């Protein structure tokens, strides 16, 4: 069934490179409007509390908030503020995020959209040069045009106002302390500072990461960032207004206008930024309900992948040739449809219900899900610079949040101690295909770029929390999340074992994988089925983090490919 579906629908998609293949690619509304209050007493059977994130210092910041009586959202604010300091290559105050929230009292799931927005003055040819052709990617990333109005802080402020318990001003103490007193440079941050990403070579990055003796920081070196401390103090006192208006906003606008190819982000764009909150996109999957944000996140694509696999017997083939074959074919279709149809639903019609339609007839239609208009195959090259965190509080409330500055160190430009995002390069550089068909992810003023971020929360049919998981990884996020969900829900693996499974990302006829982590038997068996695994696909590695409920309480998982942990208070 899956093979025939993919053959029919993926046939028209043309892939020009392995990376482009990755970038290409009913509803059970188990959700309601956000609830402004959080339960004061833990529901019966509340499983405990835990934080899983990509750096131990950020995890500890979240645990301190939980110990002080904070909620999952309170802790997420502290975790993000600390990650922006100790993992600036991946996320920060100048970036954006998607957050999925489970309220244990109401059993509802809300999706918060903190995706950046393009300047009102932006046009579909934002990334065209004077020669009338699209810029090369590096030029675009390093230019002022790449930065959108940041949304992560404003989104967290909205979620915390509705589901927090502690005062907003009390959530930034650990980030402020570490920035003022100094912290030991994490291995990944130091490696990125000396890495090949062009952002590491910008004047701002060189100034920040270079020691007095002229050498770059090394893992374990003490790093201080008093400008960051001042910024989080200001945000703690004033909320997101501190970032989107006034002195810091003026510095952001001035920075994006520096150099060649200046950006058009204005003070009005920053002041006008508004995060969004809506019912999460939820879909039944076997004995579960899986909830993610809707478009323009990667949530609909992950749910489509699950919907395809639900029509198979993949659960009977754990970590086997047949299991990985079925996974790869679902992945191909998930990417092909996501690429062609996904964009900001405020600007384009996204045929979500058609893509998630469980009827076989709708699934077999070659590239024409119900409600779809004409779309051009997208050539967006989404890259790395992202992280994921999960928090469960004592009341059973849950945050699953993916947060990003897009590329490594975003645009490489800093103001007031933090890097600016280059999120607008997640738009399609080509607004139209050769035949003139419009790209769903074309640039437009005020529009949010398409994203692969898909923070997931899993419930049982009684709407009790089962698990939460998510990952960074550029376009590969979709496959990483799908793998973890299949590992937990179909193959019944503990969350850590599901995270540890080898990664495989399939698009068109291209199969990128962690080849060394597949056994020779699996590799040979897949090749006999026509699947040649290749390494070196160029996408960011996974950084999966998750928490699940077991009869013994909460159990967490952290991706060994990064340096995170999962800990209880």
C-alpha positions as CSV (number, residue, x, y, z in Angstrom):
1,X,0.0,0.0,0.0
2,X,2.7,2.5,1.0
3,X,4.8,1.6,-2.0
4,X,2.1,2.2,-4.5
5,X,1.1,5.5,-2.8
6,X,4.6,6.9,-2.9
7,X,5.2,5.8,-6.5
8,X,2.0,7.6,-7.6
9,X,2.5,10.8,-5.6
10,X,6.2,11.3,-5.5
11,X,6.8,10.6,-9.2
12,X,6.4,14.3,-10.3
13,X,8.9,15.6,-7.8
14,X,12.4,16.3,-9.2
15,X,15.4,16.5,-6.9
16,X,18.5,18.4,-8.0
17,X,20.7,17.5,-5.1
18,X,20.7,15.3,-1.9
19,X,20.1,18.4,0.3
20,X,17.3,19.7,-1.9
21,X,15.7,16.3,-1.7
22,X,15.6,16.6,2.1
23,X,14.3,20.2,1.9
24,X,11.5,19.1,-0.5
25,X,9.3,17.3,0.7
26,X,-10.0,14.3,9.9
27,X,-8.5,16.0,11.9
28,X,-9.3,15.1,15.4
29,X,-9.3,18.5,17.1
30,X,-8.4,17.2,20.5
31,X,-7.8,20.7,21.5
32,X,-9.6,23.9,22.6
33,X,-8.9,27.5,23.2
34,X,-6.1,28.2,25.6
35,X,-7.0,28.1,29.3
36,X,-5.8,31.1,31.3
37,X,-5.4,29.2,34.7
38,X,-3.3,26.3,35.8
39,X,-4.6,23.7,38.2
40,X,-3.4,24.3,41.8
41,X,-3.5,20.7,42.8
42,X,-2.1,17.8,40.9
43,X,-4.6,15.6,39.1
44,X,-4.9,12.0,40.3
45,X,-2.0,10.0,39.0
46,X,0.2,13.0,38.1
47,X,3.5,11.4,37.2
48,X,6.0,13.8,38.8
49,X,8.2,16.4,37.1
50,X,11.2,16.4,34.7
51,X,13.2,18.6,32.2
52,X,14.9,17.3,29.1
53,X,17.0,19.7,27.1
54,X,20.2,20.0,25.1
55,X,22.5,21.4,27.8
56,X,22.8,20.5,31.5
57,X,23.0,24.1,32.6
58,X,19.7,24.9,30.9
59,X,18.1,21.8,32.4
60,X,19.2,22.9,35.9
61,X,17.7,26.4,35.3
62,X,14.4,24.7,34.5
63,X,14.6,22.4,37.5
64,X,15.2,25.4,39.8
65,X,11.9,26.9,38.6
66,X,10.1,23.6,39.1
67,X,11.5,23.3,42.6
68,X,10.2,26.8,43.4
69,X,6.7,25.8,42.4
70,X,6.7,26.8,38.8
71,X,4.8,25.2,36.0
72,X,6.1,23.6,32.8
73,X,5.8,26.9,31.0
74,X,7.5,28.8,33.7
75,X,10.4,26.3,33.5
76,X,10.5,26.5,29.7
77,X,11.1,30.3,29.9
78,X,14.1,29.7,32.2
79,X,15.4,26.8,30.0
80,X,15.2,28.9,26.8
81,X,16.8,32.0,28.4
82,X,19.8,29.8,29.4
83,X,20.0,27.9,26.1
84,X,20.3,31.2,24.3
85,X,23.4,31.9,26.4
86,X,25.1,28.4,26.5
87,X,23.9,27.1,23.1
88,X,23.8,30.3,20.9
89,X,24.6,28.3,17.8
90,X,21.1,26.8,18.1
91,X,18.6,29.2,19.6
92,X,18.3,32.4,21.5
93,X,16.4,35.6,22.3
94,X,16.7,36.7,18.7
95,X,15.0,33.6,17.3
96,X,11.7,31.9,17.0
97,X,9.9,28.8,18.2
98,X,6.9,26.5,18.2
99,X,5.5,25.3,21.5
100,X,2.9,22.5,22.1
101,X,1.3,22.6,25.6
102,X,-0.8,20.0,27.4
103,X,-3.0,21.3,30.2
104,X,-3.5,18.4,32.7
105,X,-6.6,19.9,34.2
106,X,-8.6,20.5,31.0
107,X,-6.8,17.8,29.0
108,X,-6.6,20.2,26.1
109,X,-3.6,20.8,23.9
110,X,-2.6,24.3,22.6
111,X,-0.1,25.2,20.0
112,X,1.9,28.5,20.3
113,X,3.4,30.0,17.2
114,X,6.4,32.1,17.8
115,X,7.7,31.9,14.2
116,X,9.5,35.0,12.9
117,X,7.7,37.3,10.4
118,X,9.1,39.0,7.3
119,X,9.2,42.8,7.1
120,X,6.1,44.4,5.7
121,X,8.2,45.7,2.9
122,X,9.5,42.3,1.8
123,X,8.7,41.1,-1.7
124,X,8.8,37.6,-3.2
125,X,12.2,38.5,-4.7
126,X,13.7,39.4,-1.3
127,X,16.8,37.3,-2.0
128,X,17.4,38.3,-5.6
129,X,20.6,40.1,-6.4
130,X,21.2,43.0,-8.7
131,X,21.7,40.6,-11.6
132,X,18.0,39.5,-11.3
133,X,18.9,36.1,-10.0
134,X,18.6,34.4,-6.6
135,X,21.6,35.1,-4.3
136,X,23.8,32.2,-3.3
137,X,22.8,30.9,0.1
138,X,25.8,32.1,2.1
139,X,25.4,35.7,0.8
140,X,21.7,35.6,1.8
141,X,22.3,34.2,5.3
142,X,25.0,36.8,6.1
143,X,23.0,39.7,4.7
144,X,20.6,41.9,6.7
145,X,17.8,40.6,4.6
146,X,17.8,37.2,6.3
147,X,16.5,38.5,9.7
148,X,12.8,38.4,10.6
149,X,11.0,39.9,13.6
150,X,12.0,37.5,16.5
151,X,9.1,35.6,18.1
152,X,10.4,33.2,20.8
153,X,10.3,35.6,23.7
154,X,6.9,37.1,22.8
155,X,5.5,33.5,22.4
156,X,6.8,32.4,25.7
157,X,5.3,35.5,27.4
158,X,1.9,34.7,25.9
159,X,2.1,31.1,27.0
160,X,3.3,32.0,30.5
161,X,0.6,34.6,31.0
162,X,-2.0,31.8,30.4
163,X,-0.3,28.9,32.1
164,X,2.4,30.2,34.4
165,X,2.3,30.3,38.2
166,X,5.5,32.3,39.1
167,X,6.1,35.9,38.3
168,X,7.7,36.4,34.9
169,X,10.4,38.6,36.4
170,X,11.6,35.6,38.5
171,X,12.3,33.2,35.6
172,X,15.6,34.7,34.3
173,X,17.8,34.5,37.4
174,X,19.9,31.6,36.3
175,X,20.5,32.9,32.8
176,X,21.5,36.3,34.3
177,X,23.8,34.7,36.9
178,X,25.6,32.6,34.3
179,X,26.0,35.5,31.9
180,X,27.4,37.7,34.7
181,X,29.6,35.3,36.6
182,X,30.7,33.2,33.6
183,X,30.1,29.6,32.6
184,X,32.3,26.8,31.2
185,X,32.1,26.8,27.4
186,X,30.2,23.7,26.3
187,X,31.8,21.4,23.8
188,X,29.3,22.1,21.0
189,X,29.4,25.9,21.4
190,X,33.2,25.9,21.2
191,X,33.3,23.6,18.2
192,X,30.8,25.8,16.4
193,X,32.8,28.9,17.2
194,X,35.8,27.4,15.5
195,X,33.8,25.6,12.8
196,X,33.3,26.1,9.1
197,X,30.0,27.9,9.2
198,X,30.5,31.4,7.7
199,X,28.6,33.0,10.6
200,X,31.5,31.9,12.9
201,X,33.7,34.2,10.8
202,X,31.7,37.4,11.1
203,X,33.2,40.3,13.0
204,X,30.6,40.0,15.8
205,X,31.2,36.2,16.3
206,X,35.0,36.6,16.2
207,X,34.9,39.4,18.8
208,X,32.7,37.3,21.1
209,X,34.5,34.0,20.8
210,X,38.1,35.2,20.7
211,X,40.2,35.2,23.9
212,X,42.6,38.0,24.9
213,X,45.5,36.0,23.5
214,X,43.9,36.0,20.0
215,X,42.8,32.3,20.1
216,X,39.3,31.0,19.9
217,X,37.6,29.7,23.0
218,X,37.9,26.0,23.8
219,X,35.6,23.7,25.6
220,X,35.8,24.4,29.3
221,X,37.0,28.0,29.0
222,X,35.1,30.5,31.1
223,X,32.8,32.7,29.0
224,X,31.1,35.8,30.3
225,X,28.5,37.8,28.5
226,X,27.5,40.9,30.6
227,X,25.5,42.3,27.7
228,X,23.3,39.2,27.7
229,X,22.8,39.5,31.4
230,X,21.6,43.1,30.9
231,X,19.3,42.0,28.2
232,X,17.6,39.3,30.2
233,X,17.3,41.7,33.2
234,X,15.5,44.1,30.9
235,X,13.2,41.4,29.5
236,X,12.5,40.2,33.0
237,X,11.4,43.6,34.0
238,X,9.5,44.7,30.9
239,X,8.5,41.5,29.1
240,X,8.9,41.1,25.3
241,X,8.4,44.9,24.9
242,X,12.1,45.1,26.0
243,X,13.1,43.3,22.9
244,X,10.6,44.6,20.3
245,X,10.6,48.3,21.3
246,X,13.2,50.8,22.5
247,X,16.9,50.6,22.7
248,X,17.3,46.9,21.8
249,X,14.8,47.1,18.9
250,X,16.7,50.1,17.5
251,X,20.0,48.1,17.7
252,X,18.4,45.2,15.8
253,X,17.1,47.5,13.1
254,X,20.5,49.2,12.8
255,X,22.3,45.9,12.7
256,X,20.3,44.5,9.8
257,X,20.9,47.6,7.8
258,X,24.7,47.2,8.0
259,X,26.8,46.1,5.0
260,X,25.8,45.1,1.5
261,X,22.2,43.7,0.9
262,X,20.7,45.5,3.9
263,X,17.5,44.3,5.4
264,X,14.2,46.2,5.5
265,X,13.2,45.1,9.1
266,X,11.8,48.2,10.8
267,X,10.9,49.4,14.3
268,X,7.3,49.2,13.2
269,X,7.8,45.5,12.1
270,X,9.2,44.7,15.5
271,X,6.5,46.5,17.5
272,X,3.7,44.9,15.4
273,X,4.9,41.3,16.0
274,X,2.3,39.1,17.6
275,X,2.6,35.4,18.5
276,X,-0.3,33.1,17.9
277,X,-2.1,30.6,20.1
278,X,-4.6,28.1,18.7
279,X,-5.9,24.6,19.1
280,X,-3.1,22.1,18.3
281,X,-3.4,19.9,15.3
282,X,-4.2,16.4,16.7
283,X,-4.8,13.1,14.9
284,X,-5.5,9.6,16.2
285,X,-2.7,7.1,15.7
286,X,-3.6,3.5,16.6
287,X,-4.3,3.6,20.4
288,X,-3.0,7.2,20.8
289,X,-3.7,10.8,19.9
290,X,-0.7,12.7,18.5
291,X,-0.7,16.6,18.7
292,X,1.5,19.1,17.0
293,X,1.3,22.7,15.9
294,X,-0.3,23.3,12.5
295,X,1.1,25.0,9.4
296,X,3.5,26.6,8.8
297,X,5.3,24.1,11.2
298,X,6.3,20.6,10.2
299,X,3.5,19.2,12.4
300,X,1.1,18.4,9.5
301,X,3.8,16.5,7.6
302,X,4.7,14.4,10.7
303,X,1.0,13.6,11.2
304,X,0.8,12.7,7.5
305,X,3.7,10.3,7.9
306,X,2.0,8.6,10.8
307,X,-1.2,8.4,8.8
308,X,0.5,6.6,6.0
309,X,2.2,4.2,8.4
310,X,-1.1,3.5,10.2
311,X,-2.2,1.7,7.0
312,X,0.8,-0.7,7.3
313,X,1.9,-3.4,9.7
314,X,5.2,-1.5,10.7
315,X,4.4,-2.3,14.3
316,X,5.2,-6.0,13.6
317,X,8.6,-5.2,12.2
318,X,10.7,-3.5,14.9
319,X,14.1,-2.3,13.7
320,X,14.0,-4.7,10.8
321,X,14.4,-4.5,7.0
322,X,10.7,-4.5,6.5
323,X,10.1,-1.9,9.2
324,X,12.7,0.5,7.9
325,X,11.5,0.0,4.3
326,X,8.0,1.0,5.3
327,X,9.4,3.9,7.3
328,X,11.4,5.1,4.3
329,X,8.5,5.0,1.9
330,X,6.3,7.0,4.2
331,X,9.1,9.5,4.6
332,X,9.3,10.0,0.9
333,X,5.7,10.9,0.5
334,X,5.7,13.0,3.7
335,X,8.6,15.2,2.3
336,X,7.1,15.4,-1.2
337,X,3.7,16.7,0.0
338,X,5.2,18.9,2.7
339,X,7.4,20.6,0.1
340,X,4.6,21.2,-2.4
341,X,1.8,22.4,-0.2
342,X,3.1,23.8,3.1
343,X,3.3,27.5,3.8
344,X,1.9,30.1,6.1
345,X,-1.9,29.5,6.2
346,X,-2.5,33.2,6.6
347,X,-1.2,33.7,3.1
348,X,-1.8,30.4,1.2
349,X,-4.4,27.7,1.3
350,X,-2.8,24.7,3.0
351,X,-4.8,21.5,2.2
352,X,-4.2,20.0,5.7
353,X,-7.4,18.0,5.8
354,X,-6.8,16.6,2.4
355,X,-3.2,15.6,3.3
356,X,-4.4,13.9,6.5
357,X,-7.5,12.3,5.0
358,X,-7.4,8.7,6.1
359,X,-9.4,7.4,3.1
360,X,-7.2,5.3,0.7
361,X,-8.8,7.0,-2.3
362,X,-7.6,10.4,-1.1
363,X,-4.1,9.0,-0.4
364,X,-3.6,7.6,-3.8
365,X,-4.4,10.8,-5.7
366,X,-1.1,11.7,-7.5
367,X,0.0,14.9,-5.8
368,X,-3.6,16.3,-5.5
369,X,-4.9,16.1,-2.0
370,X,-8.4,17.4,-1.4
371,X,-8.3,21.2,-1.2
372,X,-5.0,21.7,-2.9
373,X,-4.4,24.4,-5.4
374,X,-1.5,24.7,-7.9
375,X,1.9,24.6,-6.1
376,X,5.4,24.8,-7.4
377,X,8.0,22.3,-6.0
378,X,9.8,24.3,-3.4
379,X,13.6,24.6,-3.5
380,X,14.0,26.0,0.0
381,X,17.3,24.8,1.6
382,X,16.5,24.8,5.3
383,X,19.6,24.3,7.5
384,X,20.6,23.9,11.1
385,X,20.6,26.0,14.2
386,X,17.8,24.6,16.4
387,X,17.2,22.8,19.7
388,X,14.3,21.0,21.5
389,X,13.2,20.9,25.1
390,X,10.5,19.0,27.0
391,X,9.2,19.9,30.5
392,X,6.6,18.1,32.7
393,X,5.6,19.8,36.0
394,X,4.2,18.4,39.2
395,X,0.6,19.0,38.0
396,X,1.1,16.9,34.9
397,X,1.2,19.9,32.5
398,X,3.6,19.5,29.6
399,X,5.6,21.7,27.3
400,X,7.2,20.3,24.1
401,X,9.1,23.2,22.4
402,X,11.4,23.5,19.4
403,X,13.3,26.8,19.2
404,X,15.7,28.1,16.6
405,X,17.8,30.9,15.1
406,X,17.8,28.9,11.8
407,X,21.5,28.6,10.9
408,X,24.5,28.1,13.2
409,X,24.7,31.4,15.1
410,X,21.8,32.7,12.9
411,X,23.0,35.5,10.7
412,X,26.2,35.9,12.6
413,X,25.2,39.4,13.7
414,X,24.9,40.2,17.4
415,X,23.2,43.0,19.4
416,X,23.1,43.3,23.2
417,X,24.7,39.9,23.8
418,X,22.6,37.7,21.5
419,X,22.7,36.6,17.8
420,X,20.0,37.7,15.3
421,X,18.2,35.0,13.3
422,X,18.5,34.4,9.6
423,X,15.0,32.8,9.6
424,X,13.8,34.4,6.4
425,X,16.2,32.2,4.4
426,X,13.7,29.4,5.3
427,X,11.5,31.0,2.6
428,X,11.7,29.8,-1.0
429,X,14.3,31.9,-2.9
430,X,12.3,31.1,-6.1
431,X,8.8,32.4,-5.8
432,X,7.7,30.5,-8.9
433,X,8.5,27.3,-10.8
434,X,9.7,27.4,-14.4
435,X,6.1,27.0,-15.5
436,X,5.0,29.9,-13.4
437,X,3.2,28.0,-10.7
438,X,3.5,29.8,-7.3
439,X,5.5,28.4,-4.4
440,X,3.5,28.0,-1.2
441,X,6.5,29.2,0.7
442,X,7.3,32.3,-1.3
443,X,8.3,35.4,0.6
444,X,5.6,38.0,1.4
445,X,5.5,41.0,3.8
446,X,4.4,39.9,7.3
447,X,4.5,36.2,6.3
448,X,6.0,33.4,8.5
449,X,8.4,31.1,6.6
450,X,7.6,27.4,6.5
451,X,9.3,25.3,9.2
452,X,10.1,21.7,9.9
453,X,9.8,22.2,13.6
454,X,7.2,19.8,15.0
455,X,7.1,19.5,18.8
456,X,4.8,16.6,19.5
457,X,2.7,15.5,22.5
458,X,1.1,12.1,22.7
459,X,-2.1,11.3,24.6
460,X,-4.0,8.1,25.1
461,X,-7.7,7.8,24.0
462,X,-8.7,9.2,27.5
463,X,-6.6,12.2,26.8
464,X,-4.0,11.4,29.5
465,X,-0.4,12.4,28.8
466,X,1.7,9.5,27.3
467,X,4.8,11.1,25.9
468,X,6.4,14.3,24.4
469,X,9.2,14.4,21.9
470,X,10.9,16.7,19.3
471,X,14.1,17.4,17.6
472,X,16.2,20.0,15.8
473,X,17.7,19.1,12.5
474,X,16.7,21.4,9.6
475,X,14.5,19.5,7.1
476,X,15.5,16.2,8.8
477,X,13.4,17.1,11.8
478,X,10.4,15.5,10.2
479,X,12.2,12.1,9.8
480,X,13.8,12.4,13.3
481,X,10.4,13.0,15.0
482,X,8.7,10.3,12.9
483,X,11.4,7.8,13.9
484,X,11.1,8.5,17.6
485,X,7.3,8.3,17.5
486,X,7.4,5.0,15.6
487,X,10.1,3.7,18.0
488,X,7.9,4.5,21.0
489,X,4.4,3.9,19.8
490,X,4.9,1.0,17.3
491,X,8.1,-0.7,18.4
492,X,7.3,-0.1,22.1
493,X,10.8,1.1,22.9
494,X,11.7,3.2,25.9
495,X,12.1,6.8,24.9
496,X,15.9,6.7,25.1
497,X,16.1,3.6,22.9
498,X,13.8,5.2,20.4
499,X,16.0,8.3,20.3
500,X,19.1,6.1,19.9
501,X,17.8,4.3,16.8
502,X,19.8,5.2,13.7
503,X,18.5,8.1,11.6
504,X,17.2,7.6,8.1
505,X,15.8,10.5,5.9
506,X,14.2,9.6,2.6
507,X,13.2,12.0,-0.2
508,X,12.5,10.9,-3.7
509,X,15.2,8.3,-4.6
510,X,17.6,9.6,-2.0
511,X,18.1,7.8,1.3
512,X,20.4,9.6,3.8
513,X,21.3,7.7,6.9
514,X,23.7,7.2,9.8
515,X,25.1,4.3,7.8
516,X,27.5,3.1,10.5
517,X,24.6,2.7,13.0
518,X,22.7,0.3,10.7
519,X,23.8,-3.4,11.0
520,X,25.3,-5.0,7.9
521,X,22.3,-7.2,7.8
522,X,19.9,-4.3,7.8
523,X,22.0,-2.4,5.2
524,X,22.1,-5.4,2.9
525,X,18.5,-6.2,3.3
526,X,17.5,-2.6,2.5
527,X,19.7,-2.5,-0.6
528,X,18.0,-5.7,-1.8
529,X,14.7,-3.7,-1.6
530,X,16.2,-1.0,-3.7
531,X,17.3,1.3,-0.9
532,X,20.9,2.4,-1.0
533,X,21.8,4.1,2.3
534,X,24.2,7.0,1.9
535,X,26.0,9.2,4.5
536,X,27.2,12.8,4.4
537,X,23.8,14.2,3.5
538,X,24.7,17.6,4.9
539,X,21.7,18.2,7.3
540,X,22.1,18.9,11.0
541,X,22.3,15.9,13.2
542,X,19.4,15.1,15.5
543,X,18.9,16.5,19.0
544,X,15.9,14.5,20.1
545,X,14.6,15.0,23.6
546,X,11.6,13.3,25.1
547,X,9.7,12.4,28.3
548,X,7.2,9.5,28.7
549,X,5.0,8.2,31.4
550,X,5.7,4.7,32.7
551,X,4.1,2.7,35.6
552,X,7.1,3.7,37.7
553,X,6.8,7.4,36.8
554,X,8.4,9.7,34.3
555,X,11.2,8.5,32.1
556,X,13.3,10.9,30.0
557,X,15.6,10.6,27.0
558,X,18.3,12.8,25.6
559,X,20.0,12.4,22.2
560,X,23.6,11.1,22.6
561,X,24.5,12.9,19.5
562,X,24.4,16.2,21.5
563,X,25.2,16.9,25.2
564,X,21.8,17.2,26.8
565,X,20.2,15.4,29.7
566,X,16.8,14.5,31.2
567,X,16.5,15.0,34.9
568,X,13.9,15.2,37.6
569,X,13.9,17.9,40.3
